[in-house]
Amino acid sequence: MSRTFFLRRPDSGLGNIKRGFAAPTRNIDWILMAAVGVLTIIGSFAIYSATRMKLMNRGVDPFQTVQRQIVFVMIAIVVMVVVMWIDYVQLRGNAEMFYAITMLLLILVFVAGSVTGGARLSFDIGPIAVQPSELAKATSLLFLCGFLSEEDGDDLPYERFIQALFIIGIPVFLVGIEPDLGSASVLVASAMGVLLVAGARMRYILLITSIAIVSAVGGVVSGLVKDYQLRRITGFLNQNSDSASLQQLILQVRFAKRAVSTGGFFGKGYLSGPLTNGSFIPVQSTDFIFSAIGEQFGMLGGGIVLGLFGIVLWRVYRTAQLCQDRLGTLLCAGVFTMILWQGFQNIGMTMGITPVSGVPLPFVSYGGSHTVAFAIMIGLVQSVHMRRFR
C-alpha cells in the first residue's frame, strides 16, 4: 500500500488538485472576495439599522429594506460569478455591444425614466428601479480599456487620447445632464486613471482638466446645472449658513457629522444610535450609510470599514501588477480608481469635506443597480487574476 501511495501522480487527487497550477479555478483571489463579502455584510446590518425605525413608524415590516438588499446581493453574486468565469478577453470582444446598449438606455431614461429628487435617473420596473448610469460605469470602463489596450507603445499618442475622451465623454455627458454629477465625476476619475496607466502624457490630462473646469463654469452660467446642485456646492462652502433654502441640505450633513463624532471610539452600540434611530438623516441607508456605522460602532467600526476598503484596493492593485497583458492591467487600474474615488466622495460628504454628490458607498449602501455594477467590476478583476499565468 505504501508503494502505491508513493507511485501515485502528484496531480491525481480530488477536485481542483487534478488541475494545473495555472487553471483559472485555482487562482481565485479569496482575500479580495472575503473583503468584499465582509463589507457587504456590514452594509446589510447598517441598512437595517438606518431604515428600521422609519419603517416601523409607517407600520411596515422593519426588515423590508434589508430583505430587498439581500435579494440584490444574491443577484450581484450570480452576475459576479458569471463575469469572473468568462475570459476578460472574450468580454472585451463584446464591449462595443455592451457600451451601445448602455448608451441607448441612458438616452431612453430621458423619455421613460422616473423623476426622483429633481433628476431623471432610473427606470421603475415594478418594485425595483434600474439606474443605467451605474451600469455605464462598468460597460464604459470595459470598452475604454479594450480600445486603449490596442496601443502597444509606452506613450499614448495624442490622437488615441482624443478618441478615448470621446468614448468616455458620451456617457459622462448623458449622465451629467440627467443630472447625476456624482456618477459623472466617477466616470471621469476612472477614465483619468486608465489614461495615465495607458501612457497619456500629463500635459494632455492638464489640458482636458482645464477644459472640463471651463465647461463646468459654462454649465453653471447657462443654467444647465440645476439649482439644487448649485445649492449642494453652496451648502458645502457655507456649512454654518442660516439660509432657509440651504437648511435641509446643511442639517442632514450636520447630523451625519454629529453621528460620526458622537460615536466615540467604540460607538453607542448596534441599534442604539439616537440620531440613526431618530431618522434625522433622510437618505442614511444610501448616501450617508457611513454615519450609521460611525454612530453605532464608533471610530473602531469606521476604521474597520476603511481597512477593508484598503484591502480591496490592495488586491486590485496587486492583480494589476501580476497581470501579463495590457488589457487586464488597464481594467484593474480603472476599477481601482473608481472604487477609490467613489468611496472618498461618499465618506467625504458624510464628514463634510466634499460636497453632497448622491453617490453610494460601494458594497455597503442600499441599492440594486450600484451593487450589481460593482459586482461586475469585481468579477472583471477576478477574471484577470484567475488568468494571470497564461
C-alpha positions as CSV (number, residue, x, y, z in Angstrom):
1,M,0.0,0.0,0.0
2,S,2.8,2.4,0.8
3,R,4.5,1.6,-2.5
4,T,1.3,2.5,-4.4
5,F,1.0,5.7,-2.4
6,F,4.4,6.9,-3.4
7,L,4.0,6.0,-7.0
8,R,0.8,8.0,-7.4
9,R,1.0,11.0,-9.6
10,P,1.0,14.3,-7.6
11,D,-1.9,15.8,-9.6
12,S,-4.2,12.8,-9.4
13,G,-6.1,13.9,-6.3
14,L,-9.6,15.1,-6.0
15,G,-11.2,18.3,-7.1
16,N,-9.0,21.2,-8.0
17,I,-5.8,19.2,-7.4
18,K,-6.4,17.5,-10.7
19,R,-5.9,20.8,-12.5
20,G,-2.6,22.6,-13.3
21,F,-1.4,25.5,-11.2
22,A,-2.5,27.9,-14.0
23,A,-6.1,26.7,-14.1
24,P,-8.4,29.6,-13.6
25,T,-10.4,27.9,-10.8
26,R,-7.3,27.5,-8.7
27,N,-6.4,31.2,-8.9
28,I,-9.4,33.0,-7.4
29,D,-8.4,35.8,-5.1
30,W,-10.1,34.7,-2.0
31,I,-8.8,37.6,0.1
32,L,-10.5,40.1,-2.3
33,M,-13.7,38.0,-2.1
34,A,-13.6,37.9,1.7
35,A,-13.0,41.7,2.0
36,V,-15.9,42.5,-0.4
37,G,-18.1,39.9,1.4
38,V,-17.5,41.4,4.8
39,L,-18.2,44.9,3.5
40,T,-21.5,43.6,2.1
41,I,-22.4,42.0,5.4
42,I,-21.6,45.2,7.4
43,G,-23.7,47.1,4.9
44,S,-26.7,44.9,5.4
45,F,-26.6,45.4,9.2
46,A,-26.1,49.2,8.7
47,I,-29.0,49.4,6.2
48,Y,-31.3,47.6,8.7
49,S,-30.4,49.9,11.5
50,A,-30.8,53.0,9.3
51,T,-34.3,52.0,8.0
52,R,-35.8,50.1,10.9
53,M,-37.4,52.9,12.8
54,K,-38.7,54.7,9.6
55,L,-40.4,51.5,8.5
56,M,-41.8,50.8,12.0
57,N,-43.3,54.3,12.2
58,R,-45.1,53.7,8.9
59,G,-46.4,50.4,10.2
60,V,-44.3,48.4,7.7
61,D,-42.1,45.3,8.3
62,P,-38.8,46.7,9.6
63,F,-36.9,44.1,7.6
64,Q,-38.4,45.1,4.3
65,T,-35.5,47.2,3.0
66,V,-32.7,44.9,4.2
67,Q,-34.5,41.9,2.7
68,R,-34.6,43.7,-0.7
69,Q,-30.9,44.5,-0.3
70,I,-30.2,40.8,0.4
71,V,-32.0,39.9,-2.9
72,F,-29.9,42.5,-4.7
73,V,-26.8,41.0,-3.2
74,M,-27.8,37.5,-4.3
75,I,-28.4,38.7,-7.9
76,A,-25.0,40.5,-7.8
77,I,-23.2,37.3,-6.7
78,V,-24.6,35.4,-9.6
79,V,-23.6,38.2,-12.0
80,M,-20.1,38.4,-10.5
81,V,-19.6,34.6,-10.8
82,V,-20.7,34.7,-14.5
83,V,-18.3,37.6,-15.3
84,M,-15.3,36.1,-13.5
85,W,-15.8,32.7,-15.2
86,I,-15.8,34.3,-18.6
87,D,-12.3,35.3,-20.0
88,Y,-12.0,39.0,-19.9
89,V,-10.5,39.0,-23.4
90,Q,-13.7,37.4,-24.6
91,L,-15.7,40.1,-22.7
92,R,-13.6,42.7,-24.5
93,G,-14.8,41.3,-27.8
94,N,-18.4,42.2,-26.9
95,A,-17.5,45.5,-25.2
96,E,-18.9,47.7,-28.1
97,M,-22.3,45.9,-27.9
98,F,-22.4,46.4,-24.1
99,Y,-21.4,50.0,-24.5
100,A,-24.0,50.7,-27.2
101,I,-26.8,49.1,-25.2
102,T,-25.9,51.2,-22.1
103,M,-25.8,54.4,-24.1
104,L,-29.2,53.6,-25.6
105,L,-30.6,53.1,-22.0
106,L,-29.1,56.4,-20.9
107,I,-30.9,58.1,-23.8
108,L,-34.2,56.3,-23.1
109,V,-34.2,57.3,-19.5
110,F,-34.9,60.8,-20.6
111,V,-38.1,59.6,-22.2
112,A,-39.3,56.8,-19.9
113,G,-37.3,57.3,-16.7
114,S,-38.9,58.3,-13.4
115,V,-38.1,61.6,-11.7
116,T,-36.6,61.4,-8.2
117,G,-35.3,64.5,-6.3
118,G,-35.4,66.6,-9.5
119,A,-33.4,64.2,-11.6
120,R,-34.4,61.6,-14.1
121,L,-32.1,58.7,-13.2
122,S,-33.8,55.4,-13.4
123,F,-36.5,53.1,-14.9
124,D,-39.1,52.0,-12.4
125,I,-39.8,48.3,-13.1
126,G,-42.4,47.2,-10.6
127,P,-40.8,47.3,-7.1
128,I,-37.3,48.0,-8.4
129,A,-35.5,50.9,-10.1
130,V,-32.8,50.2,-12.7
131,Q,-30.3,53.0,-13.0
132,P,-28.4,53.0,-16.3
133,S,-25.7,55.4,-15.0
134,E,-24.4,52.7,-12.6
135,L,-24.2,50.1,-15.4
136,A,-22.4,52.7,-17.6
137,K,-19.5,52.7,-15.1
138,A,-18.8,49.0,-15.9
139,T,-19.5,48.9,-19.6
140,S,-17.7,52.2,-20.4
141,L,-14.7,51.0,-18.5
142,L,-14.6,47.7,-20.4
143,F,-14.9,49.5,-23.8
144,L,-12.3,52.2,-22.9
145,C,-9.8,49.7,-21.7
146,G,-10.3,47.5,-24.7
147,F,-9.8,50.4,-27.0
148,L,-6.6,51.6,-25.3
149,S,-5.2,48.0,-25.0
150,E,-4.7,48.0,-28.8
151,E,-1.9,50.6,-28.4
152,D,1.4,48.9,-27.8
153,G,3.7,51.9,-27.1
154,D,4.6,53.2,-23.7
155,D,3.3,56.7,-24.6
156,L,-0.3,57.2,-25.7
157,P,-0.5,59.2,-29.0
158,Y,-2.5,62.4,-28.8
159,E,-4.9,61.1,-31.5
160,R,-5.6,58.0,-29.4
161,F,-6.0,60.1,-26.3
162,I,-8.7,62.3,-28.0
163,Q,-10.5,59.2,-29.3
164,A,-10.6,57.8,-25.8
165,L,-12.0,61.0,-24.5
166,F,-14.9,60.7,-26.9
167,I,-15.6,57.2,-25.7
168,I,-15.9,58.3,-22.1
169,G,-17.2,61.7,-22.9
170,I,-20.5,60.4,-24.3
171,P,-21.6,58.6,-21.1
172,V,-20.3,61.5,-19.0
173,F,-22.4,64.0,-20.9
174,L,-25.6,61.8,-20.8
175,V,-25.2,61.1,-17.1
176,G,-24.3,64.7,-16.4
177,I,-27.5,66.1,-17.9
178,E,-29.8,63.6,-16.1
179,P,-28.4,65.3,-13.9
180,D,-26.1,63.0,-11.9
181,L,-22.9,64.9,-11.5
182,G,-21.6,62.5,-8.8
183,S,-21.7,59.5,-11.1
184,A,-20.3,61.6,-14.0
185,S,-17.3,62.5,-11.8
186,V,-16.7,58.8,-11.0
187,L,-16.7,58.1,-14.8
188,V,-14.2,60.9,-15.3
189,A,-11.9,59.8,-12.4
190,S,-11.8,56.2,-13.6
191,A,-11.0,57.3,-17.2
192,M,-8.2,59.5,-15.9
193,G,-6.7,56.6,-14.0
194,V,-6.9,54.3,-17.1
195,L,-5.4,57.0,-19.3
196,L,-2.5,57.7,-17.0
197,V,-1.6,54.0,-16.8
198,A,-2.1,53.7,-20.6
199,G,0.7,56.3,-21.1
200,A,-1.2,59.5,-21.6
201,R,1.1,62.5,-21.0
202,M,0.5,64.7,-18.1
203,R,0.1,67.8,-20.2
204,Y,-2.8,66.1,-22.0
205,I,-4.5,65.4,-18.7
206,L,-4.0,69.0,-17.5
207,L,-5.3,70.4,-20.8
208,I,-8.5,68.3,-20.6
209,T,-8.9,69.1,-16.9
210,S,-8.8,72.8,-17.8
211,I,-11.4,72.4,-20.5
212,A,-13.6,70.4,-18.1
213,I,-13.4,73.2,-15.5
214,V,-14.3,75.8,-18.1
215,S,-17.2,73.7,-19.3
216,A,-18.4,73.3,-15.7
217,V,-18.4,77.0,-15.2
218,G,-20.2,77.4,-18.6
219,G,-22.8,74.9,-17.4
220,V,-23.5,76.9,-14.3
221,V,-23.8,80.2,-16.2
222,S,-26.0,78.7,-18.9
223,G,-28.4,77.1,-16.4
224,L,-27.6,73.6,-17.4
225,V,-26.6,72.8,-13.8
226,K,-29.8,72.6,-11.8
227,D,-30.5,74.9,-8.8
228,Y,-30.5,72.0,-6.3
229,Q,-27.0,71.0,-7.5
230,L,-25.8,74.6,-7.0
231,R,-27.2,74.5,-3.5
232,R,-25.1,71.4,-2.7
233,I,-22.0,73.4,-3.6
234,T,-23.1,76.5,-1.8
235,G,-24.1,74.4,1.2
236,F,-20.6,72.8,1.2
237,L,-18.9,76.2,1.1
238,N,-21.3,77.6,3.8
239,Q,-21.9,74.8,6.2
240,N,-22.8,77.2,9.0
241,S,-25.2,79.2,6.9
242,D,-28.7,80.2,8.3
243,S,-30.2,80.5,4.8
244,A,-33.6,78.9,4.7
245,S,-33.0,77.5,1.2
246,L,-29.9,75.6,2.4
247,Q,-31.3,74.3,5.8
248,Q,-32.4,70.9,4.7
249,L,-29.1,70.2,3.0
250,I,-27.0,71.6,5.7
251,L,-28.9,69.9,8.5
252,Q,-28.5,66.4,7.0
253,V,-24.8,66.9,6.7
254,R,-24.6,68.4,10.2
255,F,-26.5,65.4,11.7
256,A,-24.3,63.0,9.7
257,K,-21.1,64.6,11.1
258,R,-22.6,64.6,14.6
259,A,-23.5,60.9,14.3
260,V,-19.9,60.1,13.4
261,S,-18.3,62.4,16.0
262,T,-20.6,61.3,18.9
263,G,-19.9,57.6,18.3
264,G,-16.6,57.9,20.1
265,F,-14.1,55.1,19.8
266,F,-16.4,52.1,20.4
267,G,-19.7,53.6,19.3
268,K,-23.1,53.6,21.1
269,G,-24.0,50.0,20.2
270,Y,-25.9,48.4,17.4
271,L,-29.5,49.8,17.1
272,S,-28.7,52.2,20.0
273,G,-27.7,55.4,18.0
274,P,-30.1,58.2,18.8
275,L,-29.6,60.1,15.5
276,T,-29.9,56.9,13.4
277,N,-33.0,55.7,15.4
278,G,-34.5,59.2,15.2
279,S,-34.4,59.3,11.4
280,F,-32.6,62.7,11.4
281,I,-30.7,61.9,8.2
282,P,-33.2,61.5,5.3
283,V,-31.1,59.2,3.0
284,Q,-29.0,57.5,5.5
285,S,-29.2,54.0,4.0
286,T,-27.8,55.2,0.7
287,D,-25.8,58.4,0.7
288,F,-25.0,58.6,4.4
289,I,-24.6,55.0,5.4
290,F,-21.2,55.7,6.9
291,S,-22.8,57.9,9.5
292,A,-24.9,54.9,10.8
293,I,-21.7,52.9,11.1
294,G,-19.8,55.7,12.8
295,E,-22.6,56.3,15.4
296,Q,-23.2,52.7,16.3
297,F,-19.6,51.3,16.0
298,G,-17.5,54.4,16.5
299,M,-14.0,55.0,15.3
300,L,-13.2,51.3,15.6
301,G,-16.1,50.3,13.2
302,G,-15.3,53.1,10.8
303,G,-11.6,52.1,10.8
304,I,-12.5,48.5,10.1
305,V,-14.6,49.6,7.1
306,L,-11.8,51.8,5.8
307,G,-9.3,49.0,6.4
308,L,-11.5,46.6,4.4
309,F,-11.6,49.1,1.5
310,G,-7.8,49.3,1.8
311,I,-7.6,45.5,1.4
312,V,-9.9,45.6,-1.7
313,L,-7.7,48.3,-3.3
314,W,-4.5,46.5,-2.4
315,R,-5.8,43.3,-4.0
316,V,-6.9,45.1,-7.2
317,Y,-3.5,46.9,-7.4
318,R,-1.7,43.5,-6.8
319,T,-3.7,41.9,-9.6
320,A,-2.7,44.8,-11.9
321,Q,0.9,44.2,-11.1
322,L,0.7,40.4,-11.7
323,C,-1.2,40.7,-14.9
324,Q,0.7,39.7,-18.1
325,D,-1.2,41.8,-20.6
326,R,-2.2,45.5,-21.2
327,L,-6.0,44.9,-21.1
328,G,-6.0,43.3,-17.7
329,T,-3.8,46.0,-16.3
330,L,-6.0,48.8,-17.6
331,L,-9.1,47.1,-16.3
332,C,-7.6,46.9,-12.8
333,A,-6.5,50.5,-13.0
334,G,-10.0,51.6,-13.8
335,V,-11.7,49.6,-11.1
336,F,-9.1,50.8,-8.5
337,T,-9.6,54.4,-9.4
338,M,-13.4,54.1,-9.5
339,I,-13.7,52.4,-6.0
340,L,-11.2,54.9,-4.5
341,W,-12.9,58.0,-5.9
342,Q,-16.5,56.9,-5.2
343,G,-15.6,55.7,-1.7
344,F,-13.8,59.0,-1.0
345,Q,-16.7,61.0,-2.3
346,N,-19.3,59.1,-0.1
347,I,-17.3,59.1,3.1
348,G,-16.1,62.7,2.4
349,M,-19.6,64.1,2.2
350,T,-20.6,62.3,5.4
351,M,-17.6,64.1,7.1
352,G,-18.4,67.4,5.4
353,I,-15.1,67.5,3.4
354,T,-16.7,67.1,0.0
355,P,-20.0,68.4,-1.5
356,V,-23.0,66.1,-1.3
357,S,-23.0,64.2,-4.5
358,G,-25.5,61.4,-4.0
359,V,-23.1,58.6,-4.8
360,P,-23.5,55.4,-2.7
361,L,-20.7,53.7,-0.8
362,P,-19.5,50.7,-2.8
363,F,-20.6,47.3,-1.4
364,V,-22.2,49.0,1.6
365,S,-25.0,51.3,0.7
366,Y,-28.5,50.2,-0.2
367,G,-29.4,49.9,-3.9
368,G,-29.5,47.2,-6.6
369,S,-28.0,49.0,-9.6
370,H,-24.8,50.0,-7.9
371,T,-24.5,46.7,-6.1
372,V,-24.7,44.8,-9.4
373,A,-22.4,47.3,-11.2
374,F,-19.6,46.9,-8.6
375,A,-20.1,43.1,-8.6
376,I,-19.4,43.2,-12.4
377,M,-16.2,45.2,-11.7
378,I,-15.0,42.8,-9.0
379,G,-15.8,40.0,-11.4
380,L,-13.6,41.6,-14.1
381,V,-10.7,41.9,-11.6
382,Q,-11.2,38.2,-10.6
383,S,-11.3,37.2,-14.3
384,V,-7.9,38.9,-14.7
385,H,-6.5,37.4,-11.5
386,M,-7.7,33.9,-12.5
387,R,-5.9,34.0,-15.9
388,R,-2.7,35.8,-14.9
389,F,-0.4,32.8,-15.7
390,R,-1.4,32.3,-19.3
